[in-house]
Amino acid sequence: MLLSTSRLTIQELDASMAYAIHLQSLEEDVRRYVPDEVFESEEEALTVIQSLQSNYETKRGPLVYVVTLKEGTLIGYVQLVPMQDGKWEVGYHIAKMYTQQGYAFEALLGFLPVIMPQLHLLAVEGITLQENLASQRVLEKCGFQRIAQCVDTYQGTKKEVIKYRYSL
């Protein structure tokens, strides 16, 4: 997949991105909200990239795509991850120095209408921690509907979460 929005490019992972992905994964928000996506070294990031690349052909997921500015600076990612119940969950991260500029919103609105038909999906889920107000705002601005607030397993522990659903 290679797609463009007015300010962004969304594309498949490649090995040349390992260092930038490693650095962005060390940010406080990544450690706080998605600790399983922290890569302590460039080599660790490269290993994960290589393991994820085969998913583009099989469409089994997770399907992770980098988000870059038009000039090529890597600023984050968007992804769809299969859940145990057969549904798919959207995920995304924009590096701290690029937040509050509408990039997550733009990336999701460009990504979902393209990837969902490829996977024959009519809806996807979005799950945030109750305390992650920025992520909730992004999902709501993109048209996700709040469907539940509950305690559920999040990153391996029971946490208060808010669940959303987006439909084409």
MIDOSE-1310 file (N, C-alpha, C; in nm, 2 decimals, decimal comma, always signed):
residues 168
mlls	+0,08/-0,12/+0,00/+0,00/+0,00/+0,00/+0,09/+0,12/+0,00; +0,05/+0,21/-0,08/+0,12/+0,35/-0,08/+0,00/+0,44/-0,11; -0,03/+0,53/-0,01/-0,13/+0,62/-0,04/-0,09/+0,76/+0,02; -0,15/+0,86/-0,04/-0,12/+1,00/+0,00/-0,24/+1,07/+0,04
tsrl	-0,22/+1,16/+0,14/-0,32/+1,26/+0,18/-0,27/+1,39/+0,14; -0,33/+1,50/+0,18/-0,28/+1,63/+0,14/-0,14/+1,66/+0,20; -0,11/+1,61/+0,32/+0,02/+1,63/+0,38/+0,11/+1,51/+0,41; +0,05/+1,39/+0,39/+0,12/+1,27/+0,44/+0,13/+1,16/+0,33
tiqe	+0,22/+1,07/+0,35/+0,23/+0,95/+0,28/+0,22/+0,83/+0,38; +0,14/+0,73/+0,34/+0,13/+0,61/+0,42/+0,18/+0,50/+0,34; +0,28/+0,42/+0,40/+0,34/+0,32/+0,32/+0,39/+0,20/+0,40; +0,43/+0,09/+0,34/+0,47/-0,03/+0,41/+0,60/+0,00/+0,48
ldas	+0,63/-0,08/+0,58/+0,75/-0,07/+0,65/+0,87/-0,12/+0,57; +0,99/-0,07/+0,59/+1,11/-0,13/+0,53/+1,22/-0,11/+0,62; +1,33/-0,19/+0,60/+1,44/-0,19/+0,69/+1,51/-0,06/+0,72; +1,50/+0,03/+0,62/+1,57/+0,16/+0,63/+1,51/+0,25/+0,74
maya	+1,39/+0,21/+0,79/+1,31/+0,29/+0,89/+1,34/+0,25/+1,03; +1,43/+0,14/+1,05/+1,45/+0,09/+1,18/+1,49/+0,19/+1,28; +1,59/+0,27/+1,25/+1,64/+0,37/+1,35/+1,54/+0,47/+1,39; +1,47/+0,52/+1,29/+1,36/+0,62/+1,32/+1,25/+0,56/+1,41
ihlq	+1,21/+0,44/+1,38/+1,11/+0,37/+1,45/+1,16/+0,34/+1,59; +1,28/+0,30/+1,61/+1,34/+0,28/+1,74/+1,33/+0,40/+1,82; +1,38/+0,52/+1,77/+1,38/+0,64/+1,84/+1,24/+0,68/+1,88; +1,15/+0,68/+1,79/+1,01/+0,72/+1,82/+0,95/+0,63/+1,93
slee	+0,98/+0,50/+1,93/+0,92/+0,41/+2,02/+0,97/+0,44/+2,17; +1,07/+0,51/+2,18/+1,12/+0,54/+2,32/+1,05/+0,66/+2,39; +0,96/+0,72/+2,31/+0,88/+0,84/+2,37/+0,80/+0,79/+2,49; +0,78/+0,89/+2,58/+0,70/+0,86/+2,70/+0,56/+0,81/+2,67
dvrr	+0,49/+0,87/+2,57/+0,35/+0,82/+2,54/+0,35/+0,68/+2,49; +0,45/+0,63/+2,42/+0,46/+0,50/+2,37/+0,48/+0,41/+2,49; +0,57/+0,44/+2,58/+0,60/+0,36/+2,70/+0,47/+0,35/+2,79; +0,40/+0,46/+2,79/+0,28/+0,47/+2,88/+0,16/+0,39/+2,82
yvpd	+0,13/+0,41/+2,69/+0,01/+0,36/+2,63/+0,03/+0,23/+2,56; +0,14/+0,21/+2,50/+0,16/+0,08/+2,42/+0,31/+0,03/+2,44; +0,33/-0,02/+2,57/+0,47/-0,06/+2,60/+0,52/-0,18/+2,52; +0,43/-0,25/+2,46/+0,48/-0,36/+2,37/+0,53/-0,31/+2,24
evfe	+0,52/-0,18/+2,21/+0,57/-0,13/+2,09/+0,70/-0,04/+2,11; +0,76/-0,06/+2,23/+0,89/+0,00/+2,26/+1,00/-0,09/+2,21; +1,10/-0,03/+2,14/+1,21/-0,11/+2,08/+1,34/-0,04/+2,14; +1,40/-0,11/+2,23/+1,52/-0,06/+2,30/+1,64/-0,04/+2,21
seee	+1,64/-0,10/+2,09/+1,76/-0,08/+2,00/+1,71/-0,08/+1,86; +1,79/-0,03/+1,77/+1,76/-0,03/+1,63/+1,75/-0,17/+1,58; +1,83/-0,26/+1,63/+1,83/-0,40/+1,59/+1,69/-0,47/+1,63; +1,64/-0,44/+1,75/+1,51/-0,49/+1,79/+1,40/-0,44/+1,70
altv	+1,41/-0,31/+1,66/+1,31/-0,25/+1,57/+1,32/-0,32/+1,43; +1,44/-0,35/+1,38/+1,46/-0,41/+1,26/+1,40/-0,55/+1,26; +1,42/-0,63/+1,36/+1,37/-0,76/+1,38/+1,21/-0,76/+1,37; +1,15/-0,66/+1,44/+1,00/-0,65/+1,43/+0,96/-0,61/+1,29
iqsl	+1,02/-0,52/+1,23/+0,99/-0,48/+1,09/+0,99/-0,60/+1,00; +1,10/-0,68/+1,01/+1,11/-0,79/+0,92/+1,00/-0,90/+0,95; +0,96/-0,91/+1,07/+0,86/-1,01/+1,10/+0,72/-0,96/+1,06; +0,70/-0,83/+1,05/+0,57/-0,77/+1,01/+0,56/-0,77/+0,86
qsny	+0,66/-0,76/+0,79/+0,66/-0,74/+0,64/+0,58/-0,85/+0,57; +0,59/-0,97/+0,61/+0,52/-1,08/+0,54/+0,36/-1,07/+0,56; +0,32/-0,99/+0,66/+0,18/-0,97/+0,68/+0,11/-0,90/+0,56; +0,18/-0,82/+0,49/+0,12/-0,74/+0,38/+0,07/-0,84/+0,27
etkr	+0,14/-0,95/+0,25/+0,09/-1,04/+0,15/-0,03/-1,13/+0,20; -0,01/-1,18/+0,33/-0,11/-1,27/+0,38/-0,23/-1,20/+0,43; -0,22/-1,07/+0,46/-0,33/-0,99/+0,52/-0,38/-1,05/+0,65; -0,30/-1,12/+0,72/-0,34/-1,18/+0,85/-0,32/-1,08/+0,96
gplv	-0,23/-0,99/+0,95/-0,21/-0,88/+1,05/-0,12/-0,93/+1,17; -0,07/-0,83/+1,24/-0,11/-0,69/+1,23/-0,05/-0,63/+1,10; -0,12/-0,54/+1,05/-0,08/-0,46/+0,93/-0,04/-0,32/+0,97; +0,09/-0,30/+0,97/+0,14/-0,17/+1,02/+0,20/-0,10/+0,90
yvvt	+0,16/+0,03/+0,89/+0,21/+0,12/+0,79/+0,27/+0,25/+0,85; +0,38/+0,29/+0,80/+0,44/+0,42/+0,85/+0,37/+0,54/+0,79; +0,37/+0,64/+0,87/+0,32/+0,77/+0,82/+0,44/+0,86/+0,81; +0,45/+0,92/+0,69/+0,56/+1,02/+0,67/+0,50/+1,15/+0,62
lkeg	+0,57/+1,26/+0,65/+0,54/+1,38/+0,58/+0,57/+1,37/+0,44; +0,52/+1,45/+0,35/+0,54/+1,44/+0,21/+0,69/+1,44/+0,17; +0,77/+1,52/+0,25/+0,92/+1,52/+0,21/+0,99/+1,40/+0,26; +0,92/+1,31/+0,34/+0,98/+1,18/+0,37/+1,01/+1,16/+0,52
tlig	+0,99/+1,26/+0,61/+1,02/+1,24/+0,75/+0,92/+1,15/+0,81; +0,97/+1,04/+0,87/+0,88/+0,95/+0,94/+0,82/+1,01/+1,07; +0,69/+1,01/+1,08/+0,63/+1,08/+1,20/+0,55/+0,98/+1,28; +0,52/+0,86/+1,23/+0,44/+0,77/+1,31/+0,39/+0,65/+1,23
yvql	+0,28/+0,59/+1,27/+0,23/+0,48/+1,20/+0,08/+0,47/+1,22; +0,01/+0,39/+1,14/-0,12/+0,35/+1,15/-0,12/+0,20/+1,13; -0,22/+0,13/+1,20/-0,22/-0,01/+1,18/-0,36/-0,07/+1,21; -0,38/-0,19/+1,15/-0,50/-0,27/+1,19/-0,45/-0,40/+1,25
vpmq	-0,51/-0,44/+1,36/-0,46/-0,56/+1,43/-0,58/-0,65/+1,45; -0,57/-0,78/+1,41/-0,68/-0,87/+1,44/-0,70/-0,89/+1,59; -0,83/-0,90/+1,63/-0,86/-0,93/+1,77/-0,90/-1,08/+1,78; -0,91/-1,13/+1,90/-0,94/-1,27/+1,92/-1,08/-1,30/+1,87
dgkw	-1,17/-1,20/+1,87/-1,31/-1,23/+1,84/-1,34/-1,21/+1,69; -1,24/-1,20/+1,61/-1,26/-1,19/+1,46/-1,27/-1,05/+1,42; -1,28/-0,95/+1,51/-1,29/-0,81/+1,47/-1,14/-0,76/+1,46; -1,13/-0,64/+1,40/-1,00/-0,58/+1,39/-1,00/-0,44/+1,46
evgy	-0,88/-0,41/+1,52/-0,87/-0,29/+1,60/-0,77/-0,20/+1,53; -0,80/-0,07/+1,52/-0,71/+0,03/+1,46/-0,62/+0,08/+1,57; -0,50/+0,11/+1,53/-0,40/+0,17/+1,62/-0,32/+0,27/+1,54; -0,26/+0,37/+1,62/-0,19/+0,47/+1,55/-0,10/+0,54/+1,66
hiak	+0,00/+0,60/+1,61/+0,09/+0,69/+1,69/+0,15/+0,79/+1,61; +0,16/+0,91/+1,66/+0,23/+1,02/+1,59/+0,33/+1,07/+1,69; +0,46/+1,09/+1,65/+0,57/+1,13/+1,73/+0,53/+1,26/+1,80; +0,58/+1,27/+1,92/+0,54/+1,39/+2,01/+0,56/+1,52/+1,94
mytq	+0,67/+1,54/+1,87/+0,69/+1,67/+1,81/+0,60/+1,71/+1,69; +0,52/+1,61/+1,65/+0,42/+1,63/+1,54/+0,28/+1,62/+1,59; +0,25/+1,61/+1,72/+0,12/+1,60/+1,77/+0,05/+1,74/+1,76; -0,08/+1,73/+1,78/-0,17/+1,85/+1,78/-0,16/+1,93/+1,65
qgya	-0,13/+1,86/+1,54/-0,13/+1,93/+1,41/-0,23/+1,86/+1,31; -0,31/+1,76/+1,37/-0,41/+1,70/+1,28/-0,36/+1,58/+1,20; -0,23/+1,54/+1,23/-0,18/+1,43/+1,15/-0,24/+1,29/+1,17; -0,27/+1,26/+1,30/-0,34/+1,13/+1,33/-0,48/+1,13/+1,26
feal	-0,55/+1,24/+1,27/-0,68/+1,25/+1,21/-0,67/+1,23/+1,06; -0,57/+1,30/+0,99/-0,56/+1,29/+0,85/-0,51/+1,15/+0,81; -0,42/+1,09/+0,89/-0,37/+0,95/+0,85/-0,49/+0,85/+0,86; -0,57/+0,86/+0,97/-0,68/+0,76/+0,98/-0,78/+0,78/+0,87
lgfl	-0,82/+0,90/+0,84/-0,92/+0,92/+0,74/-0,87/+0,88/+0,60; -0,74/+0,88/+0,58/-0,68/+0,83/+0,45/-0,67/+0,68/+0,45; -0,64/+0,63/+0,56/-0,60/+0,48/+0,57/-0,73/+0,39/+0,58; -0,82/+0,43/+0,66/-0,94/+0,33/+0,68/-1,02/+0,31/+0,56
pvim	-1,06/+0,41/+0,48/-1,14/+0,38/+0,36/-1,06/+0,29/+0,26; -0,93/+0,29/+0,26/-0,85/+0,21/+0,17/-0,83/+0,07/+0,22; -0,79/+0,05/+0,35/-0,76/-0,08/+0,40/-0,88/-0,16/+0,44; -0,99/-0,10/+0,48/-1,10/-0,18/+0,52/-1,16/-0,26/+0,40
pqlh	-1,18/-0,20/+0,29/-1,23/-0,29/+0,17/-1,13/-0,40/+0,13; -1,00/-0,37/+0,14/-0,91/-0,47/+0,11/-0,92/-0,60/+0,20; -0,96/-0,57/+0,33/-0,98/-0,68/+0,42/-1,13/-0,73/+0,43; -1,21/-0,67/+0,35/-1,36/-0,70/+0,35/-1,42/-0,67/+0,49
llav	-1,38/-0,55/+0,54/-1,43/-0,51/+0,68/-1,53/-0,40/+0,66; -1,64/-0,42/+0,73/-1,74/-0,31/+0,73/-1,73/-0,22/+0,85; -1,65/-0,27/+0,96/-1,63/-0,19/+1,08/-1,50/-0,23/+1,14; -1,44/-0,14/+1,22/-1,32/-0,17/+1,30/-1,34/-0,10/+1,43
egit	-1,27/-0,16/+1,53/-1,28/-0,11/+1,67/-1,16/-0,01/+1,70; -1,18/+0,07/+1,79/-1,08/+0,16/+1,85/-1,09/+0,15/+2,00; -0,98/+0,12/+2,07/-0,98/+0,11/+2,21/-0,87/+0,20/+2,27; -0,92/+0,28/+2,37/-0,82/+0,37/+2,43/-0,83/+0,36/+2,59
lqen	-0,73/+0,39/+2,65/-0,74/+0,40/+2,80/-0,83/+0,52/+2,83; -0,90/+0,51/+2,94/-0,99/+0,62/+2,98/-0,91/+0,75/+2,99; -0,79/+0,75/+3,04/-0,71/+0,87/+3,06/-0,65/+0,93/+2,93; -0,66/+0,85/+2,82/-0,59/+0,90/+2,69/-0,69/+0,99/+2,61
lasq	-0,71/+1,11/+2,66/-0,81/+1,20/+2,60/-0,77/+1,24/+2,46; -0,65/+1,25/+2,43/-0,61/+1,29/+2,29/-0,65/+1,18/+2,19; -0,63/+1,06/+2,23/-0,67/+0,95/+2,14/-0,82/+0,94/+2,12; -0,89/+0,97/+2,23/-1,04/+0,97/+2,22/-1,08/+1,08/+2,13
rvle	-1,02/+1,20/+2,14/-1,06/+1,31/+2,05/-1,03/+1,27/+1,90; -0,92/+1,21/+1,87/-0,89/+1,17/+1,74/-1,00/+1,07/+1,68; -1,03/+0,97/+1,76/-1,13/+0,87/+1,72/-1,26/+0,94/+1,69; -1,31/+1,02/+1,78/-1,44/+1,09/+1,77/-1,44/+1,18/+1,65
kcgf	-1,33/+1,25/+1,63/-1,32/+1,35/+1,51/-1,33/+1,27/+1,38; -1,27/+1,14/+1,38/-1,27/+1,06/+1,26/-1,41/+0,99/+1,24; -1,50/+1,00/+1,33/-1,63/+0,94/+1,31/-1,65/+0,81/+1,38; -1,56/+0,77/+1,47/-1,58/+0,65/+1,55/-1,69/+0,69/+1,65
qria	-1,78/+0,58/+1,68/-1,88/+0,60/+1,78/-1,84/+0,53/+1,91; -1,86/+0,59/+2,02/-1,83/+0,53/+2,15/-1,94/+0,42/+2,17; -1,89/+0,30/+2,20/-1,98/+0,19/+2,23/-1,97/+0,13/+2,37; -1,87/+0,16/+2,44/-1,86/+0,10/+2,58/-1,75/+0,17/+2,66
qcvd	-1,77/+0,18/+2,79/-1,67/+0,22/+2,88/-1,67/+0,11/+2,99; -1,55/+0,04/+3,01/-1,55/-0,07/+3,09/-1,41/-0,10/+3,14; -1,40/-0,20/+3,23/-1,27/-0,25/+3,26/-1,24/-0,37/+3,17; -1,13/-0,37/+3,11/-1,09/-0,48/+3,01/-0,94/-0,50/+3,01
tyqg	-0,89/-0,60/+2,96/-0,75/-0,63/+2,95/-0,69/-0,53/+2,84; -0,59/-0,46/+2,88/-0,53/-0,36/+2,79/-0,38/-0,38/+2,82; -0,30/-0,42/+2,72/-0,16/-0,44/+2,73/-0,13/-0,54/+2,85; -0,22/-0,64/+2,86/-0,19/-0,74/+2,96/-0,24/-0,72/+3,10
tkke	-0,30/-0,60/+3,13/-0,35/-0,58/+3,26/-0,49/-0,52/+3,25; -0,56/-0,53/+3,36/-0,70/-0,48/+3,36/-0,69/-0,33/+3,38; -0,76/-0,26/+3,29/-0,76/-0,11/+3,29/-0,90/-0,06/+3,25; -0,93/+0,06/+3,29/-1,05/+0,13/+3,25/-1,03/+0,18/+3,10
viky	-1,11/+0,13/+3,01/-1,09/+0,16/+2,87/-1,22/+0,21/+2,81; -1,21/+0,28/+2,70/-1,33/+0,32/+2,62/-1,31/+0,26/+2,48; -1,42/+0,20/+2,44/-1,42/+0,13/+2,31/-1,51/+0,21/+2,21; -1,46/+0,20/+2,09/-1,52/+0,28/+1,98/-1,54/+0,18/+1,86
rysl	-1,63/+0,22/+1,77/-1,65/+0,15/+1,65/-1,66/+0,25/+1,53; -1,59/+0,21/+1,42/-1,60/+0,29/+1,30/-1,66/+0,21/+1,19; -1,75/+0,26/+1,12/-1,81/+0,18/+1,01/-1,80/+0,26/+0,88; -1,78/+0,19/+0,77/-1,78/+0,25/+0,64/-1,93/+0,28/+0,59
